[in-house]
């Protein structure tokens, strides 16, 4: 007689966890997040190299600010694109010679493009990198300044993550603050995706550094 | 007519007007020249930035920066002609 209440024999699929902090090391799974053009979070990105990276050093995390942080300047750019339409609708520029009007319009759109492009490359190249030996914060505060801060993992004293506000909680991004014992008192990863996971990965790297170097993590 | 009267007459509204537009033209051309310098700096900056982290997918940005410089050169020349 067949059993009626028999569950499906299909094994239940287990969703791999992002966590590398599980106690049982055999179950630790390192997911490979492919690094795309707009990626803000990539775990073990093999295709990239940091300029001061040692031969035996491996990049574990690659981070940027969450893409949502770009929404402000994108909206601003759309507003700037629309400004001439409104300006020509509401004001008369008949007193301005045609050549000046034309070049003024072109100049406006050039500046709008420059604004958007500068903001985009600023987002694109402001990155945070965690390797198995150090933590690097690459900042380009403006197009003419370059500021690279880095600290060795053994200098890390305390790591905390912060996610506040509706959008940040909803999209799961926030800040990671790393206190160090080195010359640089604190490293901040601003508005990075999965801040709790980032803190966890850094903690794991710091506590089990030897294991990580031997590839058992 | 006394020289002073001639000078006052030369400062009529139309000549003042054209003087203003010449001034604006010079400022506009200086502005476009500065923009040209900015476009060149952007190319250099994209190169420097891309050297910090190698392997990023950056050719669209490089292409965009070069197109931007090309457009800036074209517009600078256009400003010399059109203004």
Interface residues (C-beta under 8 A of the other chain):
Chain A: X35 X36 X37 X45 X47 X48 X49 X50 X51 X97 X99 X100 X102 X103 X106 X107 X110 X111 X113 X114 X117 X118 X121 X124 X125 X127 X129 X138 X140 X143 X144 X146 X148
Chain B: X21 X24 X25 X28 X31 X32 X35 X38 X41 X42 X45 X46 X48 X49 X50 X51 X52 X53 X54 X55 X56 X57 X58 X60 X61 X64 X65 X68 X71 X72 X75 X78 X79 X82 X83
